[in-house]
C-alpha cells in the first residue's frame, strides 16, 4: 500500500458529500475515432505506469494500491463514475462523444498542470493514429523518454525549503459575501455556461489597463456582484488558484499542488478606474505569491495534511476536511482558475477548443479559464440554475468594449466518485 501526503485534502474530499473532480474537454474538428483513442491511451500508459492506482479504504483511512486493470475508454457524454467498477477502479478515465474527448479525473491524482504531460502524450498518439501523420510536439514525453522520479515526487515527504519572515502574512477577512445567502439564487444542481473571448482583444485590454487575465476577470465579477449588492457590509473575495510547484522544486510532479490567493475587492475600490483596480489586484497577487508568503501558506497546508493523516478513523478524516472546506467557503465569494495558454504542437490544427470544467460544489461560482487557438475559453460554473450573476458578469464584459460568444450552456457533467 502507498500513502499520500500533499494530496491528503483532495483524497478525503472523496466521500458521499463531496467529490472534487474534473472533466477536461478537448473538442476536435472531426468526430472522435474511438479505436484510435483506445490505442493512444494504451500506448500513453506505458509511459506513466505510476499513475495506475486504485483507492483502498478501511476504517482508518485511504491508501493507494497498484491497479493493473486497463484504463477505460468509453463512448458517452454522461458523467463518469471514477474509482469504482465503471472506471476499472482507476482515478481517471476517458470518455468521448461526437467531436469531444473528455478527460475525467479526481482532483487528488493531479491538477491541471499535473495532467498536462499525460494529455500531451495522449493527443500525440491520437493524432498520429487518427490522421496517419507525423506529429511534432516539443517536449512531449514518449514511451522511450526515461521516467524521472521527479514526476511522482511528493514534496510533503521532505522538509520544505526554508523561508524568511520579512514580509508579514496578510490578514484575510474572516467572512466574505456569500452569494447563496443574498436571496437571488437557490442551491441546486450545478449549471455551466461556456463562453469565449478573442485572445488579442482581452490581452490588449490587459496591457492598456495594467491587468492580467486573472485580475480582469476578478474585477469584472466583483463589479457585477457589487452592483447587485451595493449595501452589503461583507467584502467580495475572489480566490485565484495558484500553483506552488516552483517554490518547492517539484516542477515535474503530477501531484495536486495548488492553493488559492484571496483577492479582496474593497468597497472603496468601486469608484476607481479599471487600471487602478487592476494595479491594486496585481499588487495583491505579487505579494501573496512571493516565495516568502507562499512557502508559509504551503507550510500551513502541509501541517493540515499531517494533522488529518494522524487522525484515527476514516470518518474523523472526512469530518476534519469538511470543516476545512467550510472555513474556505466562508472566505470565498467566487473562485477563478486560469491554466494559461495550451499548445499541442502540430495537433493544434485538429483541435477546435479546450474547456477545463470542474464543479463549484460549495464555492458558488467557479470560472475555469484557458487559452488556445486565438481564444480565451471561460467555463462559468455555478451552484444554481438562476443566471442573475452570470448575466451581470456578461454586462461587465460588454461595458469594457469586449465581445464574447456564448457557445452553449449545460448541466454540470463532472465525474462522480464511488468505491463500489
Phi and psi in degrees as a GROMACS rama.xvg file:
@    title "Ramachandran Plot"
@    xaxis  label "Phi"
@    yaxis  label "Psi"
@TYPE xy
-119.468  130.889  UNK-2
-85.5065  169.776  UNK-3
-138.453  155.027  UNK-4
-130.628  -64.0432  UNK-5
-69.3715  -16.5115  UNK-6
-94.6554  6.08458  UNK-7
-52.6376  -48.112  UNK-8
-61.0945  -38.1636  UNK-9
-75.6878  -34.967  UNK-10
-65.0836  -41.094  UNK-11
-85.1287  3.64946  UNK-12
-81.5945  -11.1515  UNK-13
-83.4942  89.1344  UNK-14
-150.656  -175.269  UNK-15
-69.3514  -14.9123  UNK-16
-94.8639  -31.7518  UNK-17
-154.285  140.633  UNK-18
-134.94  104.533  UNK-19
-73.438  108.869  UNK-20
-138.021  169.316  UNK-21
-144.703  144.253  UNK-22
-132.216  104.646  UNK-23
-94.3251  122.999  UNK-24
-105.255  122.858  UNK-25
-108.562  109.042  UNK-26
-93.0649  114.614  UNK-27
-86.9543  169.434  UNK-28
-86.6408  -11.6283  UNK-29
-131.946  160.727  UNK-30
-57.1615  149.216  UNK-31
-75.9332  135.287  UNK-32
-92.7479  105.457  UNK-33
-61.6679  -37.0653  UNK-34
-66.6789  -42.4464  UNK-35
-64.2084  -38.3971  UNK-36
-65.9265  -40.9438  UNK-37
-61.0616  -47.5396  UNK-38
-64.6954  -39.9257  UNK-39
-62.9739  -40.9128  UNK-40
-67.6293  -40.2959  UNK-41
-60.1848  -43.9865  UNK-42
-65.5071  -43.1944  UNK-43
-56.9249  -43.6955  UNK-44
-72.2535  -14.7889  UNK-45
-68.2095  -20.5523  UNK-46
-89.0811  -21.5414  UNK-47
-125.697  56.5371  UNK-48
-63.5629  -25.0938  UNK-49
-70.6187  -9.97646  UNK-50
-91.7501  -3.89657  UNK-51
-86.6122  86.296  UNK-52
-128.976  163.35  UNK-53
-137.462  155.909  UNK-54
-90.3218  133.663  UNK-55
-114.567  126.905  UNK-56
-116.683  141.127  UNK-57
-139.694  -171.433  UNK-58
-68.5718  -15.1367  UNK-59
-92.4824  -25.6775  UNK-60
158.049  -165.167  UNK-61
-101.462  152.705  UNK-62
-147.071  171.058  UNK-63
-111.713  145.028  UNK-64
-132.465  155.033  UNK-65
-63.8419  148.085  UNK-66
-133.495  107.761  UNK-67
-89.3594  -0.925022  UNK-68
-68.0885  150.718  UNK-69
-67.5751  147.618  UNK-70
-65.9712  147.308  UNK-71
-89.1377  136.338  UNK-72
-125.209  121.938  UNK-73
-140.254  135.935  UNK-74
-82.3161  110.9  UNK-75
-173.485  147.772  UNK-76
-108.062  8.94104  UNK-77
-84.3338  158.751  UNK-78
-59.6968  140.065  UNK-79
-91.7631  142.372  UNK-80
-100.6  115.078  UNK-81
-94.9283  161.041  UNK-82
73.8533  -4.03269  UNK-83
-118.601  -158.974  UNK-84
-60.8487  -39.1742  UNK-85
-60.7848  -31.9596  UNK-86
-103.365  16.9938  UNK-87
55.4421  31.3689  UNK-88
70.158  9.10682  UNK-89
-79.3065  162.844  UNK-90
-90.2883  -2.48157  UNK-91
-150.551  159.653  UNK-92
-161.127  161.951  UNK-93
-110.386  136.563  UNK-94
-126.186  163.044  UNK-95
-152.053  154.195  UNK-96
-161.799  127.273  UNK-97
60.1883  -119.785  UNK-98
-99.0527  5.83881  UNK-99
-104.182  132.758  UNK-100
-103.495  127.62  UNK-101
-108.92  117.082  UNK-102
-96.698  107.362  UNK-103
-102.508  127.93  UNK-104
-150.672  151.379  UNK-105
-76.4017  146.826  UNK-106
-66.3379  -19.5479  UNK-107
-65.5569  -32.3309  UNK-108
-81.9934  -35.6753  UNK-109
-165.398  153.478  UNK-110
-92.5074  -168.38  UNK-111
-60.6032  -43.8151  UNK-112
-69.3178  -37.48  UNK-113
-66.5308  -32.0719  UNK-114
-72.4942  -25.0358  UNK-115
-49.9153  -53.2125  UNK-116
-59.4361  -41.1872  UNK-117
-63.7995  -44.3772  UNK-118
-65.1284  -38.0157  UNK-119
-64.8447  -44.824  UNK-120
-62.1988  -43.3606  UNK-121
-59.2898  -48.4119  UNK-122
-71.3918  -29.5229  UNK-123
-57.2145  -51.6642  UNK-124
-76.4667  -32.1691  UNK-125
-62.5612  -48.5122  UNK-126
-66.2664  -36.808  UNK-127
-61.0418  -43.1584  UNK-128
-79.923  -43.2025  UNK-129
-67.6956  -38.8243  UNK-130
-109.796  1.2847  UNK-131
51.6496  54.2885  UNK-132
-140.811  158.362  UNK-133
-77.1407  141.206  UNK-134
-115.4  135.537  UNK-135
-110.273  120.618  UNK-136
-146.169  92.754  UNK-137
-54.7046  132.964  UNK-138
82.0002  -1.35702  UNK-139
-66.5841  141.845  UNK-140
-92.531  119.255  UNK-141
-109.64  168.869  UNK-142
-55.4442  -27.9443  UNK-143
-89.7459  2.71484  UNK-144
-79.8009  120.865  UNK-145
-56.2652  140.625  UNK-146
-79.6237  123.138  UNK-147
-92.2089  126.409  UNK-148
-53.2341  -20.9035  UNK-149
-63.3937  -18.979  UNK-150
-69.3285  -27.1423  UNK-151
-120.217  18.691  UNK-152
-67.9003  130.627  UNK-153
-105.376  106.324  UNK-154
-67.0936  -16.3666  UNK-155
-77.7336  -4.8938  UNK-156
-80.4325  -7.09043  UNK-157
-129.722  162.881  UNK-158
-59.6173  143.258  UNK-159
-74.4352  156.803  UNK-160
-57.708  147.777  UNK-161
-73.5283  150.655  UNK-162
-140.42  160.073  UNK-163
-92.5958  169.777  UNK-164
-114.439  32.6899  UNK-165
-67.3706  -34.5586  UNK-166
-97.2683  130.361  UNK-167
-70.9627  143.277  UNK-168
-66.1497  135.856  UNK-169
-69.3236  151.233  UNK-170
-94.5145  120.068  UNK-171
-102.266  132.187  UNK-172
-52.869  141.506  UNK-173
-70.3444  -23.0936  UNK-174
-139.569  128.609  UNK-175
-99.0119  165.169  UNK-176
-66.1023  122.244  UNK-177
-103.558  120.164  UNK-178
-63.7209  -36.5214  UNK-179
-69.9463  -11.2638  UNK-180
-95.7293  2.84387  UNK-181
-96.3924  -2.32608  UNK-182
88.052  2.04802  UNK-183
-98.745  -15.5947  UNK-184
-138.032  159.95  UNK-185
-129.072  124.572  UNK-186
-59.0705  133.906  UNK-187
-153.604  -151.839  UNK-188
-69.2601  145.188  UNK-189
-67.5317  142.679  UNK-190
-124.791  149.233  UNK-191
-134.372  141.543  UNK-192
-121.291  135.912  UNK-193
-111.489  117.513  UNK-194
-129.385  163.184  UNK-195
-138.154  150.447  UNK-196
-131.386  137.785  UNK-197
-55.5204  126.47  UNK-198
-62.4717  -44.4327  UNK-199
-62.7884  -40.5055  UNK-200
-65.6898  -44.1957  UNK-201
-68.3096  -41.924  UNK-202
-68.8172  -31.949  UNK-203
-64.5267  -40.5259  UNK-204
-64.2723  -42.3066  UNK-205
-58.6547  -45.7367  UNK-206
-64.0039  -39.5367  UNK-207
-79.8613  -13.1347  UNK-208
-123.167  17.9534  UNK-209
60.3905  37.0518  UNK-210
-115.139  177.251  UNK-211
-133.024  165.742  UNK-212
-53.9265  -40.2475  UNK-213
-62.7839  -45.9882  UNK-214
-72.3125  -39.9709  UNK-215
-58.7267  -49.2796  UNK-216
-67.9225  -37.0054  UNK-217
-62.3497  -42.7308  UNK-218
-69.2281  -43.4463  UNK-219
-59.4928  -44.9279  UNK-220
-68.7632  -39.2564  UNK-221
-64.5196  -42.4889  UNK-222
-60.3454  -42.8578  UNK-223
-61.2579  -44.2606  UNK-224
-68.0055  -40.8877  UNK-225
-60.8072  -38.7085  UNK-226
-70.4818  -30.3125  UNK-227
-78.6634  -27.886  UNK-228
-132.916  62.2528  UNK-229
-67.2686  -20.3603  UNK-230
-98.1266  0.592095  UNK-231
-66.7763  139.027  UNK-232
-89.6139  -17.2197  UNK-233
-78.4935  140.704  UNK-234
-72.2195  152.791  UNK-235
-89.8016  120.62  UNK-236
-122.014  118.363  UNK-237
-98.0079  131.603  UNK-238
-99.0923  115.528  UNK-239
-102.571  123.775  UNK-240
-70.2143  141.983  UNK-241
-137.495  128.257  UNK-242
-80.6285  130.978  UNK-243
-113.59  20.4713  UNK-244
-58.7381  -43.5751  UNK-245
-61.7027  -39.3427  UNK-246
-73.9997  -14.5643  UNK-247
-102.841  -0.128958  UNK-248
65.0063  36.4171  UNK-249
-124.619  45.8097  UNK-250
-61.6557  -30.9393  UNK-251
-91.4569  -9.51879  UNK-252
-67.9476  139.615  UNK-253
-79.2267  -15.7064  UNK-254
-61.2667  154.743  UNK-255
-71.753  115.616  UNK-256
-136.472  69.2182  UNK-257
-129.213  146.525  UNK-258
-129.304  -172.857  UNK-259
-123.883  149.158  UNK-260
-107.926  115.94  UNK-261
-79.9958  117.549  UNK-262
-104.457  115.858  UNK-263
-93.9946  120.572  UNK-264
-90.2667  97.2332  UNK-265
-73.0205  147.521  UNK-266
-64.7371  -24.8418  UNK-267
-76.9028  -0.647268  UNK-268
-86.4383  -12.9107  UNK-269
-64.2666  -27.2482  UNK-270
-96.5336  3.51869  UNK-271
-75.625  148.09  UNK-272
-67.9715  161.98  UNK-273
-59.8141  -34.1813  UNK-274
-67.8501  -37.9403  UNK-275
-69.316  -37.4979  UNK-276
-63.0129  -43.5845  UNK-277
-60.9721  -44.9472  UNK-278
-60.6979  -41.4543  UNK-279
-62.9317  -45.4872  UNK-280
-73.5263  -33.8049  UNK-281
-62.3603  -39.669  UNK-282
-61.9449  -40.8758  UNK-283
-62.0974  -43.4528  UNK-284
-63.6731  -44.1269  UNK-285
-61.3186  -40.6093  UNK-286
-67.5415  -49.7368  UNK-287
-68.2092  -26.0781  UNK-288
-96.6173  1.56915  UNK-289
-58.3581  135.653  UNK-290
-50.655  -35.9526  UNK-291
-61.1079  -42.5557  UNK-292
-77.7699  -46.2864  UNK-293
-64.075  -38.8276  UNK-294
-65.3575  -35.6061  UNK-295
-71.4847  -33.571  UNK-296
-63.4142  -45.676  UNK-297
-65.9184  -35.6159  UNK-298
-59.7877  -38.5895  UNK-299
-65.8618  -37.7724  UNK-300
-64.0839  -44.2619  UNK-301
-61.0074  -43.4916  UNK-302
-61.0362  -40.1578  UNK-303
-63.7306  -41.7926  UNK-304
-62.7814  -42.1443  UNK-305
-64.4567  -40.4363  UNK-306
-65.2302  -41.761  UNK-307
-65.7859  -44.0185  UNK-308
-64.0297  -23.6407  UNK-309
-82.131  -11.025  UNK-310
-68.1312  147.971  UNK-311
-77.0122  -25.7042  UNK-312
-128.531  160.012  UNK-313
-60.7244  -42.4669  UNK-314
-64.3724  -38.6698  UNK-315
-59.3189  -40.6408  UNK-316
-66.9341  -43.3753  UNK-317
-56.3801  -47.9984  UNK-318
-63.0263  -41.0778  UNK-319
-65.7382  -42.2178  UNK-320
-68.2248  -39.2141  UNK-321
-60.3452  -40.8962  UNK-322
-64.5787  -39.9958  UNK-323
-64.67  -39.7048  UNK-324
-65.3367  -40.5812  UNK-325
-62.8054  -38.9345  UNK-326
-63.8034  -39.7989  UNK-327
-64.3384  -43.8275  UNK-328
-59.9386  -38.9712  UNK-329
-61.9325  -25.068  UNK-330
-104.064  21.1999  UNK-331
-132.765  125.275  UNK-332
-92.8416  -42.4  UNK-333
-158.325  170.137  UNK-334
-135.403  153.332  UNK-335
-133.609  133.063  UNK-336
-124.552  112.195  UNK-337
-111.082  113.953  UNK-338
-95.5467  3.75866  UNK-339
82.968  -179.956  UNK-340
-78.7806  138.571  UNK-341
-114.686  139.907  UNK-342
-139.011  138.7  UNK-343
-120.367  39.4433  UNK-344
61.0946  -137.771  UNK-345
-71.2781  -9.41658  UNK-346
-69.0796  -18.9306  UNK-347
-55.7435  -31.827  UNK-348
-67.8724  -15.822  UNK-349
-98.9346  -6.65218  UNK-350
-102.985  128.874  UNK-351
-91.5927  -40.4664  UNK-352
-159.433  159.576  UNK-353
-127.846  130.725  UNK-354
-130.361  103.479  UNK-355
-79.7374  126.446  UNK-356
-140.494  110.153  UNK-357
-100.125  -153.565  UNK-358
-131.351  137.716  UNK-359
-87.4833  24.5838  UNK-360
-47.3807  114.244  UNK-361
91.9101  -27.9821  UNK-362
-73.4055  -43.5916  UNK-363
112.89  -71.5273  UNK-364
-129.653  129.557  UNK-365
-129.519  126.611  UNK-366
-107.622  118.905  UNK-367
-100.416  127.38  UNK-368
-128.752  135.301  UNK-369
-143.858  167.482  UNK-370
-129.714  134.918  UNK-371
-162.536  144.285  UNK-372
53.5855  38.064  UNK-373
85.1376  10.2936  UNK-374
-133.753  148.345  UNK-375
-94.008  126.237  UNK-376
-105.637  126.779  UNK-377
-120.375  121.776  UNK-378
-101.413  110.832  UNK-379
-95.2733  107.231  UNK-380
-108.709  136.329  UNK-381
-138.341  151.238  UNK-382
-85.1956  21.4379  UNK-383
-155.718  170.838  UNK-384
-93.0061  -25.8029  UNK-385
-64.3597  137.563  UNK-386
-103.682  20.7002  UNK-387
-60.605  -42.2743  UNK-388
-77.1754  -34.9098  UNK-389
-63.6312  -46.251  UNK-390
-63.6784  -38.2527  UNK-391
-65.8631  -36.7186  UNK-392
-63.5663  -43.1918  UNK-393
-62.8118  -38.2146  UNK-394
-61.1466  -37.7839  UNK-395
-68.5425  -36.1848  UNK-396
-59.456  -48.2172  UNK-397
-64.0448  -35.2622  UNK-398
-62.9426  -22.7699  UNK-399
-94.5313  8.69999  UNK-400
83.0526  13.9225  UNK-401
-92.4314  145.243  UNK-402
-99.7325  155.158  UNK-403
-142.025  157.307  UNK-404
-114.778  123.198  UNK-405
-85.6123  106.376  UNK-406
-75.742  -49.7105  UNK-407
-172.635  169.722  UNK-408
-128.981  153.821  UNK-409
-161.362  165.309  UNK-410
-70.3126  152.058  UNK-411
-66.0592  140.253  UNK-412
-131.036  30.1995  UNK-413
-63.9863  153.004  UNK-414
-64.0611  153.26  UNK-415
-102.518  -173.299  UNK-416
-137.319  139.773  UNK-417
-156.869  141.176  UNK-418
-100.159  9.11885  UNK-419
